[in-house]
C-alpha cells in the first residue's frame, strides 16, 4: 500500500482538493491519500518546509509528497529578488521518499546540506500551470507509483533554486533564535532545537525575556503554569516552543503592527 500526501494552499471550501483526490483514485492503483496540510496561508514556503521536514520521519519508504505551494511573484518590480521559478516543477528522492514541488527552494529549506539528485518534470501545455497539482503532479506521482523510471518524465538538473532558513546562533552569553512556525493553537515554534539548547546552555541558569514576562525554566507540559500564563517547552519535534496555557501565545506576544509579516525574535541569556 503506497501513500500520497498533499500539502497545499487549496483549503477545504472549494472543490479543488476533492478534484485532485478524484484523479488519484481514478488511477486504480492501491494507495492511501493523506492531507498533510492543505491550508497553507499566503504562499508560505517556510511553513510548507517545516511541515514536510517534521512529517517525513513518520512515513514509510516510497511515500510520495506533493507540495503544491508557490511563491507570490511581484511582476510590478524590475528587481528580481530570487531565482525561484513557479513554472518549473521538480522531483527528488530524499530520505527514501519522493517530494514533488515547484522550484521554490523547498529542498534546501528541508536540509541546508541537501545533495540529492533533482529532476525537472516534463509537461506540455501552458494551461497545466493553472491547476498544476492535478495536471502535472498527480501524473508524476502515478508514474512513480507504477515503479517506472523517473527519467521517462523528467530531466536531471543542478540549477534549482536554493533557499536557506535563518539559523540560531550564539553571541557571547546569548543564544539567539527566531520563530519559524505558528500552529493553529497560536504556539510559536522557534528554530532553537533541544540539542542546540543542551549544547550551549546545558545546566546553567538562563533567562528568556518575552513581552510582559521573564522565563527562567523549561516546562514539560502546558499545565505547569496558570491559565493564560506564557511558558517555554520543547515540543514533540524537538524545537523550543513559546506557548500560553489555554491561550494563543502569538496573539499575546507578537506586536500588533507587524501586519502579515511574522518576525519573532527569541533571546536566551545564560550565566556561568
C-alpha positions as CSV (number, residue, x, y, z in Angstrom):
1,X,0.0,0.0,0.0
2,X,1.6,3.3,-1.2
3,X,1.0,6.7,0.4
4,X,0.5,10.1,-1.3
5,X,0.4,13.2,0.9
6,X,-0.9,16.6,-0.1
7,X,0.5,19.9,1.2
8,X,-1.3,22.8,-0.5
9,X,-3.0,26.2,-0.1
10,X,-6.2,25.0,-1.6
11,X,-8.2,24.9,1.7
12,X,-11.5,23.0,2.1
13,X,-14.2,25.4,1.0
14,X,-13.7,24.9,-2.8
15,X,-13.8,21.6,-4.7
16,X,-10.2,21.8,-5.9
17,X,-8.8,19.4,-3.4
18,X,-11.6,16.8,-4.0
19,X,-10.9,17.0,-7.7
20,X,-7.2,16.2,-7.1
21,X,-8.1,13.2,-5.0
22,X,-10.6,12.0,-7.5
23,X,-7.9,11.9,-10.2
24,X,-5.6,10.0,-7.9
25,X,-8.3,7.5,-7.0
26,X,-9.1,7.1,-10.7
27,X,-5.7,5.7,-11.4
28,X,-6.9,2.4,-10.0
29,X,-3.7,2.0,-8.1
30,X,-3.7,0.9,-4.4
31,X,-2.7,3.8,-2.2
32,X,-3.7,6.0,0.7
33,X,-4.2,9.7,0.2
34,X,-3.3,11.8,3.3
35,X,-3.9,15.6,3.7
36,X,-0.6,16.6,5.4
37,X,-1.6,20.3,5.4
38,X,-4.0,21.8,2.9
39,X,-4.5,25.2,4.4
40,X,-1.1,26.8,4.0
41,X,-1.5,30.6,4.2
42,X,-0.1,33.3,1.9
43,X,2.1,31.0,-0.2
44,X,4.3,30.5,2.9
45,X,7.1,28.2,1.6
46,X,8.7,28.2,5.1
47,X,5.6,26.8,6.7
48,X,5.4,24.1,4.0
49,X,9.1,23.2,4.6
50,X,8.5,23.0,8.4
51,X,5.5,20.7,7.9
52,X,7.3,18.4,5.4
53,X,10.6,18.2,7.3
54,X,8.9,17.2,10.5
55,X,6.5,14.7,8.9
56,X,8.9,12.7,6.7
57,X,10.3,10.6,9.6
58,X,6.7,9.3,10.3
59,X,6.1,7.9,6.8
60,X,7.4,4.7,5.2
61,X,9.8,4.4,2.3
62,X,8.5,5.3,-1.1
63,X,5.8,7.7,0.2
64,X,5.2,10.5,-2.3
65,X,4.7,14.0,-1.0
66,X,3.0,16.5,-3.3
67,X,3.8,20.1,-2.2
68,X,1.7,22.5,-4.2
69,X,2.7,25.8,-2.7
70,X,4.2,28.6,-4.9
71,X,5.9,31.9,-4.2
72,X,3.9,35.0,-5.0
73,X,6.0,36.7,-7.7
74,X,5.9,40.5,-7.9
75,X,5.9,41.3,-11.6
76,X,5.5,45.0,-11.0
77,X,9.1,45.3,-9.9
78,X,12.1,45.1,-12.2
79,X,14.2,43.8,-9.3
80,X,14.3,40.0,-9.3
81,X,14.8,39.1,-5.6
82,X,15.3,35.4,-6.2
83,X,15.8,32.7,-8.8
84,X,12.7,30.9,-7.8
85,X,10.7,29.8,-10.8
86,X,7.0,28.9,-10.3
87,X,6.8,27.4,-13.8
88,X,9.4,24.7,-13.1
89,X,8.2,21.6,-11.3
90,X,10.8,19.4,-9.5
91,X,11.0,15.9,-8.1
92,X,13.6,14.4,-5.8
93,X,14.1,11.3,-3.6
94,X,15.0,12.4,-0.1
95,X,15.2,10.0,2.9
96,X,13.9,7.3,0.7
97,X,10.7,9.2,-0.1
98,X,9.7,11.3,-3.1
99,X,8.9,15.0,-3.0
100,X,7.3,16.9,-5.9
101,X,7.1,20.7,-5.7
102,X,7.6,23.9,-7.7
103,X,11.1,25.4,-7.9
104,X,10.8,27.4,-4.7
105,X,13.9,26.4,-2.6
106,X,12.0,23.8,-0.6
107,X,14.7,21.1,-0.8
108,X,17.4,23.3,0.9
109,X,14.8,24.5,3.5
110,X,14.3,20.9,4.4
111,X,18.1,20.3,4.7
112,X,20.7,23.0,4.4
113,X,23.1,20.2,3.3
114,X,20.7,18.8,0.7
115,X,22.7,17.0,-2.0
116,X,20.2,14.6,-3.6
117,X,19.6,14.5,-7.3
118,X,16.9,16.8,-8.5
119,X,14.8,16.3,-11.7
120,X,12.7,18.8,-13.6
121,X,9.4,17.4,-14.8
122,X,8.4,17.5,-18.4
123,X,4.9,18.7,-19.3
124,X,3.1,20.0,-22.3
125,X,0.6,22.9,-22.5
126,X,0.7,26.2,-20.7
127,X,-2.8,25.6,-19.4
128,X,-1.4,23.0,-17.0
129,X,0.0,25.8,-14.9
130,X,-3.4,26.8,-13.7
131,X,-4.0,23.5,-11.8
132,X,-0.5,22.1,-11.8
133,X,-1.2,19.9,-8.7
134,X,-3.8,17.9,-10.7
135,X,-2.4,18.2,-14.2
136,X,1.3,17.8,-13.5
137,X,2.0,16.5,-10.0
138,X,-0.6,13.7,-9.9
139,X,0.6,12.3,-13.3
140,X,4.1,12.3,-12.0
141,X,3.0,10.6,-8.7
142,X,1.1,7.9,-10.6
143,X,4.2,7.3,-12.8
144,X,6.3,6.8,-9.7
145,X,3.7,4.5,-8.1
146,X,4.0,2.3,-11.1
147,X,7.7,2.0,-10.4
148,X,8.6,3.5,-13.8
149,X,11.9,5.2,-14.5
150,X,11.9,8.9,-13.3
151,X,13.9,9.8,-16.5
152,X,10.8,9.0,-18.6
153,X,9.1,12.1,-17.2
154,X,11.9,14.3,-16.0
155,X,15.5,15.5,-16.7
156,X,18.3,15.8,-14.2
157,X,19.2,19.4,-13.3
158,X,21.5,21.2,-10.9
159,X,20.3,24.8,-11.2
160,X,17.3,24.6,-9.0
161,X,16.7,27.5,-6.5
162,X,18.3,27.2,-3.1
163,X,16.8,28.9,-0.1
164,X,18.0,28.8,3.5
165,X,16.5,29.4,6.8
166,X,17.9,31.8,9.4
167,X,19.8,29.6,11.9
168,X,20.1,30.1,15.6
169,X,23.5,31.3,16.8
170,X,25.5,32.2,19.9
171,X,26.9,35.6,20.6
172,X,28.8,35.8,23.8
173,X,26.4,34.5,26.6
174,X,23.3,34.9,24.4
175,X,21.6,32.3,22.2
176,X,19.5,33.9,19.5
177,X,16.7,32.3,17.6
178,X,13.6,33.1,15.6
179,X,10.1,31.9,15.3
180,X,9.7,29.8,12.3
181,X,6.1,28.4,12.5
182,X,2.9,29.3,14.3
183,X,0.4,26.4,14.7
184,X,-3.4,26.7,14.9
185,X,-3.2,27.0,18.7
186,X,-1.0,30.1,18.4
187,X,2.1,28.3,19.7
188,X,5.2,29.9,18.4
189,X,7.8,27.3,17.3
190,X,11.3,28.5,17.1
191,X,14.4,27.3,15.3
192,X,16.2,26.6,18.6
193,X,16.4,22.8,19.0
194,X,16.6,20.9,22.2
195,X,20.0,19.6,21.1
196,X,21.3,23.2,20.5
197,X,20.0,24.4,23.8
198,X,21.6,21.5,25.7
199,X,24.9,22.0,23.9
200,X,25.0,25.8,24.5
201,X,23.2,26.3,27.8
202,X,23.3,22.9,29.4
203,X,22.6,23.1,33.1
204,X,23.4,26.7,33.5
205,X,20.9,29.3,34.7
206,X,19.2,31.3,31.9
207,X,16.5,33.8,31.3
208,X,14.2,34.3,28.3
209,X,12.7,37.8,28.1
210,X,9.2,37.9,26.5
211,X,6.8,40.9,26.3
212,X,5.5,41.1,29.8
213,X,7.2,38.0,31.1
214,X,10.6,36.6,32.0
215,X,11.0,32.8,31.7
216,X,13.7,31.0,33.7
217,X,12.8,27.4,33.3
218,X,11.8,24.9,30.6
219,X,8.4,23.3,31.2
220,X,7.4,19.9,30.1
221,X,3.6,20.4,29.8
222,X,1.3,23.4,29.3
223,X,-0.5,22.6,32.6
224,X,2.6,23.5,34.7
225,X,1.7,27.2,34.6
226,X,-1.6,29.0,35.4
227,X,-4.2,29.5,32.8
228,X,-3.2,32.4,30.4
229,X,0.4,32.4,31.5
230,X,3.2,32.1,29.0
231,X,5.7,29.2,29.1
232,X,8.6,27.7,27.1
233,X,8.9,23.9,26.4
234,X,10.5,21.6,23.8
235,X,7.7,20.1,21.6
236,X,7.5,16.7,20.1
237,X,9.5,17.8,17.1
238,X,12.4,18.8,19.4
239,X,12.1,22.6,18.9
240,X,11.8,25.2,21.5
241,X,8.1,26.4,21.6
242,X,6.7,29.5,23.2
243,X,3.2,28.9,24.3
244,X,0.5,30.1,26.7
245,X,-1.7,27.8,28.8
246,X,-5.2,27.8,27.2
247,X,-4.4,30.9,25.0
248,X,-2.6,31.9,21.9
249,X,1.0,32.9,22.5
250,X,1.1,34.5,19.1
251,X,-1.8,36.9,20.0
252,X,-0.4,37.6,23.4
253,X,3.3,38.2,22.5
254,X,3.6,39.4,18.9
255,X,3.4,43.1,18.1
256,X,0.1,44.2,16.5
257,X,1.8,46.3,13.9
258,X,3.6,43.5,12.1
259,X,0.7,43.0,9.6
260,X,1.1,39.8,7.7
261,X,4.9,39.6,8.4
262,X,5.8,37.1,11.2
263,X,9.1,38.2,12.8
264,X,9.5,36.8,16.3
265,X,13.0,37.0,17.8
266,X,14.0,35.0,20.8
267,X,17.0,35.8,23.0
268,X,18.2,33.4,25.7
269,X,20.7,34.8,28.1
270,X,22.7,32.2,30.1
271,X,25.0,32.6,33.0
272,X,28.2,30.8,34.2
